Amino acid sequence: MVGRIIICGLLFSMNVAGQEVGTPDSVPAQKSKKTLMGRLRQVQEFLDVRARKKVDPNYIEVPEKPWRIMLRNKESLVDVVYDNRFSDPGSDDRLDWSMNFRPPVAASLGVWLGYRGTGVSFSIPLAKSAGRNFSFTSTGAKYGFNFRLRRFSTDEMTFSGKLYEEGEVIAESKEEDSRMDAPAWIRSVYVNGYYVFNGRRYSQAAAYNQSVIQRRSAGSFLLGATWYQSSLDYSDKENSLMLFFGNNVRRIKLHQANIGVGYGYNWVPCRGLVVNAMAMPTISVYNRVKVYKYKCNIDPFGLEDETDDYGEWNKDTHTWANGKTQKPIFSDDEEYKWVEELDFWGSEDETTYSMLKLNVDLRVGIAYNWKNWFIGAQVQFNNFNYSKGYSKVNLFDAYARFQLGVRL
């Protein structure tokens, strides 16, 4: 794939060089330039012949002009739901709570330049608070490849919770807008590749990057593989109450590999127009969850003992003045004083492996071609979820893209 990108750049340079007018070179230089340009033309002809040989011309048209330049507008959306339970192991008393992070939509405007199904792009973010977003895509008659990277922080969230006593709800907070004392960081990396069984008659590229044109309706089964990794980090000590009621979990990292079989269909209602829909359920074959925890100097369910005077907390030795590591939350007469004394420090991390996580990859695309111009719009939706004990995270990752391009 890297080789195709390099060839793409060389071919573009050759075309530009062929159009330049300058001072005549020496005879050897002119001969060398002709030799190089001749070889590059041979490579170009080989790629063109190969592109046409791979498809059925009755269903897929390979345009004569191989170069494309596109103006793209992309809107990326991430929605993270974090559920947790804070409970007394000796009773039915517990607190179930949920945080929902919805960062601003990551809008970007960019230019894509490529030869056939492979190219490079450059984009400018339009929203500073939306974090960083990077993507790369390459498609061929039999394959497709996608890469996306997203990193952002946010202190905006919605919060809801229920407080149980002896199994009965005694208090409830409905979902409402709130802010964290310090931002939470969310990172995600998505890598996806797929194989098209009916690549001679069906093309994903016809609807998503317009490197070819679908002439007649057709469908195909697809075999796909996905690597996904993400992390949720709200470990700043300013978020001490969230850490305290989150079972001392400060960060969660997921590494997940999925495989699946899906189906895609291109509907061609009239010449130049194609509508694509693709669905691929996947099952994880590798699911690694690593949880980073803190220890805490407060025991929320500890019983008061004969020693009521715990004294001052020593951050260096992680002990109270009486030598104990934790003190009961209700050992002080002054209400909520324990919040000011709350302290956390690192503890051993926990790693678990599980399987049979069900995720889904949904895509919808539409494109219209006329002469050497084309327009297109695509929507893609992914859902990933993982859990560790009472902590559960559900991440929705989606984007919508509009593009206008010309063939050269």
Phi, psi and omega in degrees: 000319177298322179299322179294323178294318179296315178300320178303314180293321179295319179295320178296317179298322180297316180297320179293316181297325181292342182261352183281147176239123182211196180289133181302137178276173174292164182301314179298321181294318179296320180295319179295319180295318179297321179297314180297314181295325178295318179294321178294324177295324177297318177297317179298316179296322179298314179296321180294315180297318181296321180296321180283328182292333186281349187232160175272115184295342176289338182248325185232127178258128175264112183302147178295321181273116188276337184276144176222142172231132186230144169259124187238140170238125184233136177239116181251139183230134175232136179228120184242124177248124182242111180255144180210162177225133178243111190225157174268115184297343182262004182208184176266014178279133180197165174234117173261125182220159184217136174245140179234118179260124175232089180290165177301151177297131180273096180266141179215153177234128185211175179238136178241132179231129182200168178241120185056234187269002185236141179192183180233158182222158175222132183224156179242124178293142180258351179229113184294327185275004185269359179086194182254139183219127180225143180212154176215140182221141174217138181223152175220188182295325186247356186216166172211148181219135179225141176223131177223140177230131180223133177218128180203165175228151180205145173250002179269137181201169168247144186231141175212156181193161176226134179253124182250141172227118185055039176083356181252142178285120179251345178204148182214135176243117179283165184300125180214154181292141181208175178226142174277157178291332176220150184296151169263141180256134179230129181231145177211141175233129183233122177234125184223136174225149180215156178245133181259119182288321182255052185293343179287333184241346182234135181225122171294325184298331181300329182260341189248330174223005171057030175287337174226171181238124177281123184263328181226153181296140180197159178223172180199148166284150180229142173252124186232155175223141184224137170245127183225135174220142181208166178211147174238121186227115175230040191281358178302133185294346174293340176267038187300323181292322177296319177296319183295313182275000177258029179059033178063021174276128182248336181205143178232132178235137181237136169235125188219133175243131184232148170230152180195165176239129181228187181218137177235149181220133174255119177257126181244093182284334179204168184299130177091344183251134177222138176237124183245144171223133180222135177227132179219100171287142182230155177237135182284133174256349175214122183219101184247123179242123177245127183247126177260127186239164171245155163265157186228152181269005180239137175250107186294337183245015181287148178268143178294136178251191183291339181264101180271338183268098179273343178073204182275152178270133179256110183291334182283318182264352181058043178220155171279171183298332179274006175092358182268152182277325181230151173232151181298148183293335183254021182281350179255145178287325183284121185293135176066012176295332182298335179297320179291332182268356184299131180219147180230149172212160188296148176227184180293141178275157181239134179235130178231155178235138177214171181223179175061043170271128182263124176234175183216144176238115180241136179220143175224133180218151177218141180214150177225131181243136172214128186052237179260008182254157176203154173230155180203157176217138181223149175226134177227140182228132175228147179229128177230142179217151177204163184212156176212105183064234178272357180267127181227138179232131176236121185243126175253127183232120183215160174209156173232139184222139175237139182216146176233129185216171179221145176265138184239000000 
